[in-house]
């Protein structure tokens, strides 16, 4: 699957909502198919988000499962 369109969509939404950043994982058929961090996990220190970034409980997080 080409994730370029997904990445463009995410960057567009980050720009419009002023979300500092996010981390994304996609699982297909029980296998990790895609991981990426977008923008920043910490604006004050300029730390980038990564697939391994752990976010605090107070952060705005959404979990959506697609089959």
PQR file of N, CA, C, O and H, with PARSE charges and radii, in Angstrom:
ATOM      1  N   UNK A   1       0.834  -1.184   0.000 -0.4000 1.5000
ATOM      2  CA  UNK A   1       0.000   0.000   0.000 -0.0000 2.0000
ATOM      3  C   UNK A   1       0.877   1.245   0.000  0.5500 1.7000
ATOM      4  O   UNK A   1       1.897   1.294   0.687 -0.5500 1.4000
ATOM      5  N   UNK A   2       0.480   2.239  -0.765 -0.4000 1.5000
ATOM      6  CA  UNK A   2       1.191   3.514  -0.802 -0.0000 2.0000
ATOM      7  C   UNK A   2       0.651   4.413   0.300  0.5500 1.7000
ATOM      8  O   UNK A   2      -0.525   4.778   0.293 -0.5500 1.4000
ATOM      9  H   UNK A   2      -0.349   2.199  -1.323  0.4000 1.0000
ATOM     10  N   UNK A   3       1.503   4.765   1.236 -0.4000 1.5000
ATOM     11  CA  UNK A   3       1.076   5.579   2.367 -0.0000 2.0000
ATOM     12  C   UNK A   3       1.303   7.074   2.133  0.5500 1.7000
ATOM     13  O   UNK A   3       1.094   7.879   3.040 -0.5500 1.4000
ATOM     14  H   UNK A   3       2.458   4.469   1.242  0.4000 1.0000
ATOM     15  N   UNK A   4       1.720   7.445   0.942 -0.4000 1.5000
ATOM     16  CA  UNK A   4       1.952   8.858   0.629 -0.0000 2.0000
ATOM     17  C   UNK A   4       0.707   9.712   0.773  0.5500 1.7000
ATOM     18  O   UNK A   4       0.770  10.823   1.300 -0.5500 1.4000
ATOM     19  H   UNK A   4       1.889   6.791   0.205  0.4000 1.0000
ATOM     20  N   UNK A   5      -0.432   9.196   0.305 -0.4000 1.5000
ATOM     21  CA  UNK A   5      -1.683   9.951   0.431 -0.0000 2.0000
ATOM     22  C   UNK A   5      -2.089  10.087   1.896  0.5500 1.7000
ATOM     23  O   UNK A   5      -2.584  11.135   2.309 -0.5500 1.4000
ATOM     24  H   UNK A   5      -0.483   8.294  -0.123  0.4000 1.0000
ATOM     25  N   UNK A   6      -1.884   9.045   2.671 -0.4000 1.5000
ATOM     26  CA  UNK A   6      -2.188   9.093   4.106 -0.0000 2.0000
ATOM     27  C   UNK A   6      -1.315  10.136   4.791  0.5500 1.7000
ATOM     28  O   UNK A   6      -1.807  10.931   5.592 -0.5500 1.4000
ATOM     29  H   UNK A   6      -1.482   8.193   2.335  0.4000 1.0000
ATOM     30  N   UNK A   7      -0.026  10.137   4.479 -0.4000 1.5000
ATOM     31  CA  UNK A   7       0.884  11.108   5.084 -0.0000 2.0000
ATOM     32  C   UNK A   7       0.493  12.536   4.709  0.5500 1.7000
ATOM     33  O   UNK A   7       0.544  13.429   5.554 -0.5500 1.4000
ATOM     34  H   UNK A   7       0.373   9.492   3.828  0.4000 1.0000
ATOM     35  N   UNK A   8       0.108  12.760   3.466 -0.4000 1.5000
ATOM     36  CA  UNK A   8      -0.342  14.094   3.045 -0.0000 2.0000
ATOM     37  C   UNK A   8      -1.578  14.517   3.827  0.5500 1.7000
ATOM     38  O   UNK A   8      -1.679  15.659   4.275 -0.5500 1.4000
ATOM     39  H   UNK A   8       0.066  12.034   2.780  0.4000 1.0000
ATOM     40  N   UNK A   9      -2.519  13.586   3.988 -0.4000 1.5000
ATOM     41  CA  UNK A   9      -3.732  13.853   4.752 -0.0000 2.0000
ATOM     42  C   UNK A   9      -3.388  14.217   6.196  0.5500 1.7000
ATOM     43  O   UNK A   9      -3.942  15.170   6.744 -0.5500 1.4000
ATOM     44  H   UNK A   9      -2.437  12.658   3.624  0.4000 1.0000
ATOM     45  N   UNK A  10      -2.482  13.466   6.811 -0.4000 1.5000
ATOM     46  CA  UNK A  10      -2.093  13.728   8.203 -0.0000 2.0000
ATOM     47  C   UNK A  10      -1.441  15.090   8.335  0.5500 1.7000
ATOM     48  O   UNK A  10      -1.782  15.850   9.241 -0.5500 1.4000
ATOM     49  H   UNK A  10      -2.032  12.692   6.366  0.4000 1.0000
ATOM     50  N   UNK A  11      -0.504  15.416   7.444 -0.4000 1.5000
ATOM     51  CA  UNK A  11       0.153  16.725   7.516 -0.0000 2.0000
ATOM     52  C   UNK A  11      -0.852  17.862   7.322  0.5500 1.7000
ATOM     53  O   UNK A  11      -0.739  18.907   7.963 -0.5500 1.4000
ATOM     54  H   UNK A  11      -0.227  14.799   6.708  0.4000 1.0000
ATOM     55  N   UNK A  12      -1.831  17.662   6.441 -0.4000 1.5000
ATOM     56  CA  UNK A  12      -2.867  18.670   6.235 -0.0000 2.0000
ATOM     57  C   UNK A  12      -3.671  18.884   7.515  0.5500 1.7000
ATOM     58  O   UNK A  12      -3.922  20.024   7.904 -0.5500 1.4000
ATOM     59  H   UNK A  12      -1.923  16.813   5.920  0.4000 1.0000
ATOM     60  N   UNK A  13      -4.074  17.802   8.167 -0.4000 1.5000
ATOM     61  CA  UNK A  13      -4.863  17.901   9.395 -0.0000 2.0000
ATOM     62  C   UNK A  13      -4.039  18.489  10.537  0.5500 1.7000
ATOM     63  O   UNK A  13      -4.558  19.274  11.330 -0.5500 1.4000
ATOM     64  H   UNK A  13      -3.870  16.876   7.850  0.4000 1.0000
ATOM     65  N   UNK A  14      -2.776  18.123  10.629 -0.4000 1.5000
ATOM     66  CA  UNK A  14      -1.905  18.690  11.657 -0.0000 2.0000
ATOM     67  C   UNK A  14      -1.803  20.201  11.467  0.5500 1.7000
ATOM     68  O   UNK A  14      -1.869  20.960  12.433 -0.5500 1.4000
ATOM     69  H   UNK A  14      -2.355  17.485   9.984  0.4000 1.0000
ATOM     70  N   UNK A  15      -1.645  20.625  10.231 -0.4000 1.5000
ATOM     71  CA  UNK A  15      -1.531  22.054   9.935 -0.0000 2.0000
ATOM     72  C   UNK A  15      -2.818  22.808  10.284  0.5500 1.7000
ATOM     73  O   UNK A  15      -2.771  23.885  10.878 -0.5500 1.4000
ATOM     74  H   UNK A  15      -1.592  20.008   9.446  0.4000 1.0000
ATOM     75  N   UNK A  16      -3.961  22.236   9.911 -0.4000 1.5000
ATOM     76  CA  UNK A  16      -5.239  22.916  10.151 -0.0000 2.0000
ATOM     77  C   UNK A  16      -5.623  22.939  11.627  0.5500 1.7000
ATOM     78  O   UNK A  16      -6.248  23.897  12.082 -0.5500 1.4000
ATOM     79  H   UNK A  16      -3.999  21.361   9.428  0.4000 1.0000
ATOM     80  N   UNK A  17      -5.265  21.913  12.374 -0.4000 1.5000
ATOM     81  CA  UNK A  17      -5.680  21.807  13.777 -0.0000 2.0000
ATOM     82  C   UNK A  17      -4.616  22.283  14.754  0.5500 1.7000
ATOM     83  O   UNK A  17      -4.876  22.386  15.952 -0.5500 1.4000
ATOM     84  H   UNK A  17      -4.758  21.135  12.004  0.4000 1.0000
ATOM     85  N   UNK A  18      -3.414  22.575  14.251 -0.4000 1.5000
ATOM     86  CA  UNK A  18      -2.288  23.007  15.086 -0.0000 2.0000
ATOM     87  C   UNK A  18      -1.889  21.925  16.100  0.5500 1.7000
ATOM     88  O   UNK A  18      -1.381  22.230  17.180 -0.5500 1.4000
ATOM     89  H   UNK A  18      -3.202  22.491  13.277  0.4000 1.0000
ATOM     90  N   UNK A  19      -2.122  20.684  15.742 -0.4000 1.5000
ATOM     91  CA  UNK A  19      -1.696  19.559  16.563 -0.0000 2.0000
ATOM     92  C   UNK A  19      -0.170  19.509  16.521  0.5500 1.7000
ATOM     93  O   UNK A  19       0.411  19.535  15.436 -0.5500 1.4000
ATOM     94  H   UNK A  19      -2.535  20.437  14.866  0.4000 1.0000
ATOM     95  N   UNK A  20       0.494  19.438  17.682 -0.4000 1.5000
ATOM     96  CA  UNK A  20       1.957  19.424  17.676 -0.0000 2.0000
ATOM     97  C   UNK A  20       2.543  18.215  16.948  0.5500 1.7000
ATOM     98  O   UNK A  20       3.564  18.328  16.270 -0.5500 1.4000
ATOM     99  H   UNK A  20       0.022  19.418  18.563  0.4000 1.0000
ATOM    100  N   UNK A  21       1.899  17.069  17.090 -0.4000 1.5000
ATOM    101  CA  UNK A  21       2.411  15.869  16.445 -0.0000 2.0000
ATOM    102  C   UNK A  21       1.616  14.652  16.845  0.5500 1.7000
ATOM    103  O   UNK A  21       0.709  14.716  17.675 -0.5500 1.4000
ATOM    104  H   UNK A  21       1.069  16.978  17.640  0.4000 1.0000
ATOM    105  N   UNK A  22       1.980  13.530  16.228 -0.4000 1.5000
ATOM    106  CA  UNK A  22       1.320  12.267  16.557 -0.0000 2.0000
ATOM    107  C   UNK A  22       2.188  11.111  16.099  0.5500 1.7000
ATOM    108  O   UNK A  22       3.121  11.281  15.314 -0.5500 1.4000
ATOM    109  H   UNK A  22       2.716  13.478  15.554  0.4000 1.0000
ATOM    110  N   UNK A  23       1.862   9.940  16.603 -0.4000 1.5000
ATOM    111  CA  UNK A  23       2.508   8.707  16.176 -0.0000 2.0000
ATOM    112  C   UNK A  23       1.414   7.776  15.688  0.5500 1.7000
ATOM    113  O   UNK A  23       0.318   7.737  16.248 -0.5500 1.4000
ATOM    114  H   UNK A  23       1.104   9.802  17.241  0.4000 1.0000
ATOM    115  N   UNK A  24       1.720   7.032  14.647 -0.4000 1.5000
ATOM    116  CA  UNK A  24       0.717   6.190  14.009 -0.0000 2.0000
ATOM    117  C   UNK A  24       1.277   4.801  13.758  0.5500 1.7000
ATOM    118  O   UNK A  24       2.433   4.646  13.365 -0.5500 1.4000
ATOM    119  H   UNK A  24       2.610   7.064  14.192  0.4000 1.0000
ATOM    120  N   UNK A  25       0.448   3.796  13.989 -0.4000 1.5000
ATOM    121  CA  UNK A  25       0.781   2.412  13.632 -0.0000 2.0000
ATOM    122  C   UNK A  25      -0.429   1.814  12.935  0.5500 1.7000
ATOM    123  O   UNK A  25      -1.565   1.997  13.373 -0.5500 1.4000
ATOM    124  H   UNK A  25      -0.491   3.922  14.308  0.4000 1.0000
ATOM    125  N   UNK A  26      -0.176   1.101  11.853 -0.4000 1.5000
ATOM    126  CA  UNK A  26      -1.235   0.410  11.126 -0.0000 2.0000
ATOM    127  C   UNK A  26      -0.904  -1.073  11.124  0.5500 1.7000
ATOM    128  O   UNK A  26       0.205  -1.483  10.782 -0.5500 1.4000
ATOM    129  H   UNK A  26       0.746   0.953  11.497  0.4000 1.0000
ATOM    130  N   UNK A  27      -1.893  -1.866  11.512 -0.4000 1.5000
ATOM    131  CA  UNK A  27      -1.745  -3.317  11.534 -0.0000 2.0000
ATOM    132  C   UNK A  27      -2.658  -3.898  10.467  0.5500 1.7000
ATOM    133  O   UNK A  27      -3.851  -3.595  10.424 -0.5500 1.4000
ATOM    134  H   UNK A  27      -2.794  -1.533  11.789  0.4000 1.0000
ATOM    135  N   UNK A  28      -2.093  -4.728   9.615 -0.4000 1.5000
ATOM    136  CA  UNK A  28      -2.853  -5.403   8.573 -0.0000 2.0000
ATOM    137  C   UNK A  28      -2.638  -6.904   8.693  0.5500 1.7000
ATOM    138  O   UNK A  28      -1.504  -7.380   8.726 -0.5500 1.4000
ATOM    139  H   UNK A  28      -1.124  -4.974   9.650  0.4000 1.0000
ATOM    140  N   UNK A  29      -3.726  -7.632   8.758 -0.4000 1.5000
ATOM    141  CA  UNK A  29      -3.656  -9.093   8.868 -0.0000 2.0000
ATOM    142  C   UNK A  29      -2.782  -9.540  10.034  0.5500 1.7000
ATOM    143  O   UNK A  29      -2.031 -10.509   9.924 -0.5500 1.4000
ATOM    144  H   UNK A  29      -4.647  -7.245   8.731  0.4000 1.0000
ATOM    145  N   UNK A  30      -2.887  -8.824  11.150 -0.4000 1.5000
ATOM    146  CA  UNK A  30      -2.140  -9.180  12.344 -0.0000 2.0000
ATOM    147  C   UNK A  30      -0.665  -8.813  12.319  0.5500 1.7000
ATOM    148  O   UNK A  30       0.069  -9.142  13.251 -0.5500 1.4000
ATOM    149  H   UNK A  30      -3.497  -8.036  11.240  0.4000 1.0000
ATOM    150  N   UNK A  31      -0.225  -8.142  11.274 -0.4000 1.5000
ATOM    151  CA  UNK A  31       1.184  -7.746  11.133 -0.0000 2.0000
ATOM    152  C   UNK A  31       1.304  -6.230  11.134  0.5500 1.7000
ATOM    153  O   UNK A  31       0.454  -5.531  10.582 -0.5500 1.4000
ATOM    154  H   UNK A  31      -0.821  -7.875  10.517  0.4000 1.0000
ATOM    155  N   UNK A  32       2.356  -5.730  11.754 -0.4000 1.5000
ATOM    156  CA  UNK A  32       2.632  -4.298  11.736 -0.0000 2.0000
ATOM    157  C   UNK A  32       3.030  -3.909  10.316  0.5500 1.7000
ATOM    158  O   UNK A  32       4.070  -4.342   9.821 -0.5500 1.4000
ATOM    159  H   UNK A  32       3.047  -6.298  12.202  0.4000 1.0000
ATOM    160  N   UNK A  33       2.209  -3.099   9.664 -0.4000 1.5000
ATOM    161  CA  UNK A  33       2.427  -2.757   8.261 -0.0000 2.0000
ATOM    162  C   UNK A  33       3.074  -1.385   8.081  0.5500 1.7000
ATOM    163  O   UNK A  33       3.746  -1.148   7.077 -0.5500 1.4000
ATOM    164  H   UNK A  33       1.364  -2.747  10.066  0.4000 1.0000
ATOM    165  N   UNK A  34       2.878  -0.477   9.046 -0.4000 1.5000
ATOM    166  CA  UNK A  34       3.356   0.896   8.870 -0.0000 2.0000
ATOM    167  C   UNK A  34       3.464   1.569  10.224  0.5500 1.7000
ATOM    168  O   UNK A  34       2.558   1.451  11.048 -0.5500 1.4000
ATOM    169  H   UNK A  34       2.332  -0.670   9.862  0.4000 1.0000
ATOM    170  N   UNK A  35       4.546   2.264  10.460 -0.4000 1.5000
ATOM    171  CA  UNK A  35       4.696   3.092  11.662 -0.0000 2.0000
ATOM    172  C   UNK A  35       5.401   4.388  11.268  0.5500 1.7000
ATOM    173  O   UNK A  35       6.285   4.396  10.411 -0.5500 1.4000
ATOM    174  H   UNK A  35       5.283   2.359   9.790  0.4000 1.0000
ATOM    175  N   UNK A  36       4.997   5.468  11.902 -0.4000 1.5000
ATOM    176  CA  UNK A  36       5.667   6.741  11.641 -0.0000 2.0000
ATOM    177  C   UNK A  36       5.288   7.759  12.713  0.5500 1.7000
ATOM    178  O   UNK A  36       4.160   7.771  13.206 -0.5500 1.4000
ATOM    179  H   UNK A  36       4.278   5.461  12.597  0.4000 1.0000
ATOM    180  N   UNK A  37       6.239   8.604  13.059 -0.4000 1.5000
ATOM    181  CA  UNK A  37       5.990   9.749  13.919 -0.0000 2.0000
ATOM    182  C   UNK A  37       5.906  10.989  13.051  0.5500 1.7000
ATOM    183  O   UNK A  37       6.669  11.141  12.097 -0.5500 1.4000
ATOM    184  H   UNK A  37       7.155   8.595  12.658  0.4000 1.0000
ATOM    185  N   UNK A  38       4.983  11.871  13.380 -0.4000 1.5000
ATOM    186  CA  UNK A  38       4.779  13.101  12.617 -0.0000 2.0000
ATOM    187  C   UNK A  38       4.993  14.308  13.518  0.5500 1.7000
ATOM    188  O   UNK A  38       4.416  14.398  14.602 -0.5500 1.4000
ATOM    189  H   UNK A  38       4.363  11.747  14.156  0.4000 1.0000
ATOM    190  N   UNK A  39       5.812  15.217  13.065 -0.4000 1.5000
ATOM    191  CA  UNK A  39       6.065  16.502  13.730 -0.0000 2.0000
ATOM    192  C   UNK A  39       6.702  16.326  15.110  0.5500 1.7000
ATOM    193  O   UNK A  39       7.687  15.598  15.237 -0.5500 1.4000
ATOM    194  H   UNK A  39       6.280  15.144  12.185  0.4000 1.0000
ATOM    195  N   UNK A  40       6.161  16.977  16.148 -0.4000 1.5000
ATOM    196  CA  UNK A  40       6.871  17.049  17.422 -0.0000 2.0000
ATOM    197  C   UNK A  40       6.115  16.407  18.581  0.5500 1.7000
ATOM    198  O   UNK A  40       4.891  16.499  18.675 -0.5500 1.4000
ATOM    199  H   UNK A  40       5.361  17.569  16.045  0.4000 1.0000
ATOM    200  N   UNK A  41       6.867  15.764  19.449 -0.4000 1.5000
ATOM    201  CA  UNK A  41       6.296  15.256  20.704 -0.0000 2.0000
ATOM    202  C   UNK A  41       6.475  16.272  21.817  0.5500 1.7000
ATOM    203  O   UNK A  41       5.755  16.235  22.815 -0.5500 1.4000
ATOM    204  H   UNK A  41       7.861  15.689  19.373  0.4000 1.0000
ATOM    205  N   UNK A  42       7.439  17.189  21.654 -0.4000 1.5000
ATOM    206  CA  UNK A  42       7.698  18.224  22.656 -0.0000 2.0000
ATOM    207  C   UNK A  42       8.150  19.487  21.932  0.5500 1.7000
ATOM    208  O   UNK A  42       9.276  19.566  21.439 -0.5500 1.4000
ATOM    209  H   UNK A  42       8.025  17.219  20.844  0.4000 1.0000
ATOM    210  N   UNK A  43       7.263  20.464  21.877 -0.4000 1.5000
ATOM    211  CA  UNK A  43       7.583  21.705  21.171 -0.0000 2.0000
ATOM    212  C   UNK A  43       8.647  22.526  21.896  0.5500 1.7000
ATOM    213  O   UNK A  43       9.503  23.142  21.261 -0.5500 1.4000
ATOM    214  H   UNK A  43       6.349  20.399  22.277  0.4000 1.0000
ATOM    215  N   UNK A  44       8.590  22.530  23.213 -0.4000 1.5000
ATOM    216  CA  UNK A  44       9.527  23.336  24.006 -0.0000 2.0000
ATOM    217  C   UNK A  44      10.975  22.937  23.742  0.5500 1.7000
ATOM    218  O   UNK A  44      11.851  23.795  23.632 -0.5500 1.4000
ATOM    219  H   UNK A  44       7.895  22.029  23.728  0.4000 1.0000
ATOM    220  N   UNK A  45      11.222  21.641  23.642 -0.4000 1.5000
ATOM    221  CA  UNK A  45      12.584  21.143  23.438 -0.0000 2.0000
ATOM    222  C   UNK A  45      12.843  20.723  21.993  0.5500 1.7000
ATOM    223  O   UNK A  45      13.943  20.271  21.672 -0.5500 1.4000
ATOM    224  H   UNK A  45      10.510  20.944  23.731  0.4000 1.0000
ATOM    225  N   UNK A  46      11.858  20.864  21.125 -0.4000 1.5000
ATOM    226  CA  UNK A  46      12.035  20.524  19.724 -0.0000 2.0000
ATOM    227  C   UNK A  46      12.239  19.045  19.464  0.5500 1.7000
ATOM    228  O   UNK A  46      12.922  18.664  18.513 -0.5500 1.4000
ATOM    229  H   UNK A  46      10.965  21.232  21.385  0.4000 1.0000
ATOM    230  N   UNK A  47      11.645  18.205  20.312 -0.4000 1.5000
ATOM    231  CA  UNK A  47      11.813  16.755  20.165 -0.0000 2.0000
ATOM    232  C   UNK A  47      10.775  16.208  19.195  0.5500 1.7000
ATOM    233  O   UNK A  47       9.582  16.484  19.325 -0.5500 1.4000
ATOM    234  H   UNK A  47      11.091  18.514  21.085  0.4000 1.0000
ATOM    235  N   UNK A  48      11.235  15.438  18.231 -0.4000 1.5000
ATOM    236  CA  UNK A  48      10.371  14.890  17.194 -0.0000 2.0000
ATOM    237  C   UNK A  48       9.579  13.679  17.702  0.5500 1.7000
ATOM    238  O   UNK A  48      10.055  12.929  18.554 -0.5500 1.4000
ATOM    239  H   UNK A  48      12.204  15.214  18.125  0.4000 1.0000
ATOM    240  N   UNK A  49       8.389  13.503  17.179 -0.4000 1.5000
ATOM    241  CA  UNK A  49       7.596  12.307  17.461 -0.0000 2.0000
ATOM    242  C   UNK A  49       8.182  11.148  16.656  0.5500 1.7000
ATOM    243  O   UNK A  49       8.638  11.331  15.528 -0.5500 1.4000
ATOM    244  H   UNK A  49       8.002  14.112  16.487  0.4000 1.0000
ATOM    245  N   UNK A  50       8.165   9.974  17.238 -0.4000 1.5000
ATOM    246  CA  UNK A  50       8.642   8.760  16.574 -0.0000 2.0000
ATOM    247  C   UNK A  50       7.582   7.674  16.752  0.5500 1.7000
ATOM    248  O   UNK A  50       6.640   7.858  17.523 -0.5500 1.4000
ATOM    249  H   UNK A  50       7.794   9.825  18.155  0.4000 1.0000
ATOM    250  N   UNK A  51       7.718   6.563  16.064 -0.4000 1.5000
ATOM    251  CA  UNK A  51       6.786   5.462  16.301 -0.0000 2.0000
ATOM    252  C   UNK A  51       6.843   4.941  17.739  0.5500 1.7000
ATOM    253  O   UNK A  51       5.880   4.345  18.222 -0.5500 1.4000
ATOM    254  H   UNK A  51       8.483   6.413  15.438  0.4000 1.0000
ATOM    255  N   UNK A  52       7.959   5.162  18.416 -0.4000 1.5000
ATOM    256  CA  UNK A  52       8.129   4.684  19.788 -0.0000 2.0000
ATOM    257  C   UNK A  52       7.730   5.702  20.852  0.5500 1.7000
ATOM    258  O   UNK A  52       7.812   5.400  22.042 -0.5500 1.4000
ATOM    259  H   UNK A  52       8.742   5.646  18.024  0.4000 1.0000
ATOM    260  N   UNK A  53       7.302   6.891  20.456 -0.4000 1.5000
ATOM    261  CA  UNK A  53       6.950   7.934  21.414 -0.0000 2.0000
ATOM    262  C   UNK A  53       5.812   7.473  22.316  0.5500 1.7000
ATOM    263  O   UNK A  53       4.793   6.969  21.844 -0.5500 1.4000
ATOM    264  H   UNK A  53       7.235   7.136  19.489  0.4000 1.0000
ATOM    265  N   UNK A  54       6.002   7.652  23.615 -0.4000 1.5000
ATOM    266  CA  UNK A  54       4.954   7.385  24.599 -0.0000 2.0000
ATOM    267  C   UNK A  54       4.340   8.728  24.977  0.5500 1.7000
ATOM    268  O   UNK A  54       5.051   9.671  25.322 -0.5500 1.4000
ATOM    269  H   UNK A  54       6.830   8.062  23.998  0.4000 1.0000
ATOM    270  N   UNK A  55       3.030   8.803  24.909 -0.4000 1.5000
ATOM    271  CA  UNK A  55       2.330  10.047  25.217 -0.0000 2.0000
ATOM    272  C   UNK A  55       1.694   9.954  26.596  0.5500 1.7000
ATOM    273  O   UNK A  55       1.248   8.885  27.014 -0.5500 1.4000
ATOM    274  H   UNK A  55       2.453   8.036  24.628  0.4000 1.0000
ATOM    275  N   UNK A  56       1.657  11.086  27.303 -0.4000 1.5000
ATOM    276  CA  UNK A  56       1.073  11.131  28.630 -0.0000 2.0000
ATOM    277  C   UNK A  56      -0.428  10.878  28.605  0.5500 1.7000
ATOM    278  O   UNK A  56      -1.090  11.099  27.591 -0.5500 1.4000
ATOM    279  H   UNK A  56       2.020  11.954  26.964  0.4000 1.0000
ATOM    280  N   UNK A  57      -0.947  10.419  29.716 -0.4000 1.5000
ATOM    281  CA  UNK A  57      -2.372  10.126  29.822 -0.0000 2.0000
ATOM    282  C   UNK A  57      -3.198  11.373  29.551  0.5500 1.7000
ATOM    283  O   UNK A  57      -4.318  11.259  29.053 -0.5500 1.4000
ATOM    284  H   UNK A  57      -0.409  10.240  30.539  0.4000 1.0000
ATOM    285  N   UNK A  58      -2.694  12.542  29.856 -0.4000 1.5000
ATOM    286  CA  UNK A  58      -3.430  13.779  29.661 -0.0000 2.0000
ATOM    287  C   UNK A  58      -3.477  14.248  28.210  0.5500 1.7000
ATOM    288  O   UNK A  58      -4.187  15.202  27.891 -0.5500 1.4000
ATOM    289  H   UNK A  58      -1.784  12.635  30.260  0.4000 1.0000
ATOM    290  N   UNK A  59      -2.729  13.588  27.331 -0.4000 1.5000
ATOM    291  CA  UNK A  59      -2.743  14.013  25.936 -0.0000 2.0000
ATOM    292  C   UNK A  59      -4.046  13.600  25.262  0.5500 1.7000
ATOM    293  O   UNK A  59      -4.729  12.673  25.699 -0.5500 1.4000
ATOM    294  H   UNK A  59      -2.152  12.813  27.590  0.4000 1.0000
ATOM    295  N   UNK A  60      -4.367  14.305  24.199 -0.4000 1.5000
ATOM    296  CA  UNK A  60      -5.586  13.977  23.459 -0.0000 2.0000
ATOM    297  C   UNK A  60      -5.254  12.841  22.514  0.5500 1.7000
ATOM    298  O   UNK A  60      -4.523  13.017  21.539 -0.5500 1.4000
ATOM    299  H   UNK A  60      -3.812  15.058  23.844  0.4000 1.0000
ATOM    300  N   UNK A  61      -5.796  11.681  22.812 -0.4000 1.5000
ATOM    301  CA  UNK A  61      -5.490  10.491  22.033 -0.0000 2.0000
ATOM    302  C   UNK A  61      -6.765   9.843  21.533  0.5500 1.7000
ATOM    303  O   UNK A  61      -7.794   9.862  22.209 -0.5500 1.4000
ATOM    304  H   UNK A  61      -6.390  11.538  23.604  0.4000 1.0000
ATOM    305  N   UNK A  62      -6.688   9.277  20.357 -0.4000 1.5000
ATOM    306  CA  UNK A  62      -7.803   8.537  19.792 -0.0000 2.0000
ATOM    307  C   UNK A  62      -7.302   7.168  19.368  0.5500 1.7000
ATOM    308  O   UNK A  62      -6.188   7.027  18.862 -0.5500 1.4000
ATOM    309  H   UNK A  62      -5.852   9.262  19.809  0.4000 1.0000
ATOM    310  N   UNK A  63      -8.124   6.179  19.578 -0.4000 1.5000
ATOM    311  CA  UNK A  63      -7.811   4.842  19.093 -0.0000 2.0000
ATOM    312  C   UNK A  63      -8.952   4.399  18.209  0.5500 1.7000
ATOM    313  O   UNK A  63     -10.099   4.325  18.649 -0.5500 1.4000
ATOM    314  H   UNK A  63      -9.029   6.294  19.989  0.4000 1.0000
ATOM    315  N   UNK A  64      -8.639   4.109  16.981 -0.4000 1.5000
ATOM    316  CA  UNK A  64      -9.658   3.643  16.039 -0.0000 2.0000
ATOM    317  C   UNK A  64      -9.169   2.319  15.462  0.5500 1.7000
ATOM    318  O   UNK A  64      -8.043   2.206  14.977 -0.5500 1.4000
ATOM    319  H   UNK A  64      -7.707   4.170  16.625  0.4000 1.0000
ATOM    320  N   UNK A  65     -10.027   1.347  15.527 -0.4000 1.5000
ATOM    321  CA  UNK A  65      -9.693   0.038  14.972 -0.0000 2.0000
ATOM    322  C   UNK A  65     -10.473  -0.182  13.685  0.5500 1.7000
ATOM    323  O   UNK A  65     -11.694  -0.035  13.643 -0.5500 1.4000
ATOM    324  H   UNK A  65     -10.942   1.439  15.920  0.4000 1.0000
ATOM    325  N   UNK A  66      -9.742  -0.536  12.644 -0.4000 1.5000
ATOM    326  CA  UNK A  66     -10.363  -0.833  11.364 -0.0000 2.0000
ATOM    327  C   UNK A  66     -10.040  -2.266  10.988  0.5500 1.7000
ATOM    328  O   UNK A  66      -8.923  -2.738  11.201 -0.5500 1.4000
ATOM    329  H   UNK A  66      -8.750  -0.655  12.678  0.4000 1.0000
ATOM    330  N   UNK A  67     -11.011  -2.946  10.433 -0.4000 1.5000
ATOM    331  CA  UNK A  67     -10.766  -4.316   9.987 -0.0000 2.0000
ATOM    332  C   UNK A  67     -10.982  -4.421   8.511  0.5500 1.7000
ATOM    333  O   UNK A  67     -10.826  -5.500   7.940 -0.5500 1.4000
ATOM    334  H   UNK A  67     -11.918  -2.562  10.260  0.4000 1.0000
TER
END
